[in-house]
Amino acid sequence: MKPLNYAILKYFTKVEEACADDVIEALKGQYGSFKALKKNAVITALMTAEANGLIEETRFELDKSNQLKVYYHAHEDGAATINKYIRD
C-alpha cells in the first residue's frame, strides 16, 4: 500500500477534478483507518500539492452547509511528474 499522500496525488491522475470530500470518499475503502484521512488533513495535502505545482485549483463552490469546496486537477506537467515518481 502506498503512503496516503502518494495515494492522494495518484488519485488526481485518474480523475478530471476533485475536492477534498471526493478524495476522502474515493480512498476511504483502503485508507479509512488512517488518522490523516480527515478533511482538514486532506485539504492541507491538497494545498501542499498545489504549492508544489503538482495540481491546480479549477473552481470552488459552497456546499449545502455553506462550506467552501475547492476543486483541483492535475495539469499535464503535474500528472507527468506524479506518474514519474509514484508508480501504480
Order of alpha helices (4+ residues) and beta strands (2+ residues): alpha-alpha-alpha-beta-beta-alpha
